[in-house]
Amino acid sequence: GGGGGVQAGADRGVFGGDGAGGEFAARGEWKGGADGGDWRVWDASVQVVESMDDTVLKVGSLGRFSGDALDVCTGLGYTSIELAMRPGVTGVWTLELDPAVLEVARRNPYSEMLFAEHGSVEGLAPITSLVGDACELVAGFEDGRFDVVVHDPPANAMVGALYSEAFYGELFRVAKRGGKVFHYIGDPESKESGRLFRGVMERMRAVGFERVSVAKEAYGVVAVKPR
């Protein structure tokens, strides 16, 4: 992720910045509020489309699925919305550390469905948004709770715990048997992300995931919990 609070997913990078209380300009720019947030110009015609395309690739890397989904690191909520719109999905639980990030999403017209009332949008499964530390929130779910998980953390240097073997063990625990996990990392062909991929895949295998493979176009890794 880029900008804002700590645990937002990569899609939050559409805006960048670390404040709340601004407003959308008519042409789709974000203007920082009185708290002095460092916002940059937001090109709605380009960056939102690119971010949504990335989201489709992330979710699409999981193949066909149904049931309940977990989205770790909400950001602007595009991943949660994409999961909730998939046929057969019965509910999405999404986790965000920083309440200010969700306030930004509320002002983003492309995030509107993240806050939609259940039943108000045809084909949209209920989305439950939880605010808090992802490590603590995931620990509160029962074993085998989710059919799919999308883990979209910010840079490793910012939140190393979300790349730890202990956290992957929790994702393994809350996934159903046969459940799939997508873990966003970055460009697998870059030197920095390339090293990170190897470590992530080793740790995911260590906690029990199988068929751990690189999803090159989605810039991440897909793993499966054995049946």
PyMOL commands that set and color helices and strands:
alter all, ss='L'
color gray80, all
select helices_A, chain A and resi 10-14+47-60+78-85+99-107+109-115+134-139+160-163+165-174+191-206+216-218
alter helices_A, ss='H'
color red, helices_A
select strands_A, chain A and resi 23-24+30-31+67-72+89-96+127-131+146-151+175-184+210-215+220-224
alter strands_A, ss='S'
color yellow, strands_A
deselect
rebuild
show_as cartoon
